[in-house]
């Protein structure tokens, strides 16, 4: 076995946790993604420690520990960082070996062991199958230092599968037989593509070929687990496109968002450099790593293949894309909140605010937005979604070399929105100076759809003229509306 020494930085609370284990006669190794990222010079949000102590012992040693997978020897120890006013987690897991993955996910046989080397055998990729011994490191602990204080440490590294070399060579390689690893849990194929993007590494040839051989097993993976990998890809990778393209080339994409495959090769002759598929990928790369924005970026033009016209236009693609995105996200088990957020961004991503052209001394456009138009825009989109909509619009434009600079238009619209908001205008029914009870009492009508109809009418009038938003004026308008409605019957 290859054994070497490494120099890394670790926070005080990691060593403090290791000290608790070691002082009680147990082993403590830094493992998994935390070790991998630390070796890459990154500071992980959470840390993983492997030990020979069993879960029931860990729950006694760490009184605040949470049971997250006791059957697999795992507990979670939350650590509060007073200086940063936040919690971080240390996941502590008992050394174990696994066998007989009958459902292509959970091993039917789990055996706890006392040798870290046995534990490393079960891991997915070599870069995740290393362990740094924390025994000597705990002696460097100092009293009275903040929990987030970083120590520079030289540690013994156990590296039985050459993960350190693969890390330096930027290579994703399965532990042992790659086909066997992927057959144990086919989700590892998606993880390979996710690491391809997250780390910007290449996938080793045999590991890549093994992905192609397990496509028939993907049906055994739940949508929830696939969703989790997609979320990590979109929020943790600087260039999610690398992972999505990996999934396309290996055949995995058909099990995630097959609609993206329909976009491949669909040209956009008017004002675009790339086909629809690549435009979606590059827009996702340009978008900020917020889940809702990147999902919207990935799906904002998903309806273009079905709306392409002979003249090169894609009329109505924004509406269809929002509808398709809703179905896709439901299929992937996303929450209603996320679906609403993403589809709203997609539905309105084609907005055009012509007023900004005045800044360039252009002829005033005939469709210049009034204050009322801006208020209606805010109402349609939702004030809470505006910043994300602008982020999507910027990503959409900056991903396309032929697109105009989006900032003048967006900055001008933001300025106009601020002006409208500073006027304390009513933008939704709840902002009106009357409510349903006022309407029912004043007009002597029962509760029902008519009350909502009147309130929506009043809001439309106030959007046009905010000065109407007084109780006296609104009740008078409500009277007039009701009389007109009754006369028309």
PyMOL commands that set and color helices and strands:
alter all, ss='L'
color gray80, all
select helices_A, chain A and resi 12-23+32-39+55-61+70-72+116-120+126-128+137-140+163-168+178-184+187-198+205-212+215-220+223-236+240-250+252-255+259-263+276-286+291-299+304-307+317-331+336-347+354-360+371-381+383-398+407-422+429-431+436-443+449-464+466-468+471-487
alter helices_A, ss='H'
color red, helices_A
select strands_A, chain A and resi 3-11+29-31+47-51+66-69+74-81+86-94+96-99+109-112+131-133+150-158+171-172+202-203
alter strands_A, ss='S'
color yellow, strands_A
deselect
rebuild
show_as cartoon
